[in-house]
């Protein structure tokens, strides 16, 4: 993997770059649609590439391990071949499930024992196994196994959690170096900064992660319920420590406003289920603000979903038609809303990149933020 910076903003830490993998280039800043089980919910891979403009998506290690299973993925030649996607893929490590499935797991120094949400069977994830699974899945970028702490979280727990994440990282790095790429292309490992919302723990974790010399780095354990100002404080601190010449990935973030604010702090990569999850429930993100498409006010509104967008769905369908689909509980409504939201997120980071390169990012950010957060 290679990463170069094409330009930066004079009034912030925002930068525009190019991340190159064996499956293609990724222009940064970038938002990565989440394809938990080998699919971005309600969106066809064809539309992801052509209409939405995605050039990297995510897969979830824990879910893919359980279903369809590594046997099937290996027989298919890896996740790219299995789902018919020839662009880059990033996989998480299963570490988020240490947080989200806290009632179904047991954590020890060795690793984590999960109880499957599908059939109740038990499975052990160790740092070594997390690397092996991601090698089999075949993602271009794979994540180190970590513990994502909840919020709020007391200091002692956060310190112990960060320590075990760092010890697990050493095991991940060793396993990664001792194993080969499975399908004839290069894979890259990103470590993850933890430390909850404690400045000294975040600083220590960022310094340890930076010292590994990895090709890219991630920031985890944020957007788990803490106030946005606290998330920005931790992100700013970590970005000031992580190497400038390596991509920085803020995991699980977030709203359009979160993304623009975090780009200004020096983040390059984002992912979140929000655009598709909220879309399936009728919430649309637009350049003018947030729309609840189920509201009566859109019943006779035949204007495009977002008149500032040139995406296929925005040009073809009106607010009135989309509202009708939701009221009638037609599946197409969720599909259109999900595709619109993803296209909007990709439009937003593309705009950010253009503004960074032409020197107007800070001014554009100040103009966009109030719009992005208002309810229409």
Secondary structure, DSSP 8 states (H G I E B T S, - for coil): -EEEEEEE-TTSS-EEEEEEETTEEEEESEEEEE-TTSS-TT--HHHIIIII---EEEE-HHHHHHTT-HHHHHHHTSHHHHHT--SEEEE--SHHHHHHTGGGEEE-SSEEEEE-TTT--EEEEEHHHHHHHHHHHT-SEEE-------SS--HHHHHHHHHHHHHHHHHHHHHHHHS--SSSS--EEEEEE--TT-HHHHHHHHHHHHHTT-SEEEE-S-SSSS-HHHHHHHHHHHHHHS-TTSEEEETT---HHHHHHHHHHT--EEE-SHHHHHHHTTEEEETTEEEETTSGGGTT--SBS-TT---HHHHH-BHHHHHHHHHTT-HHHHHHHHHHHHHHHHHHHHHHHHHHHHT-HHHHHHHHHHHHH-B-
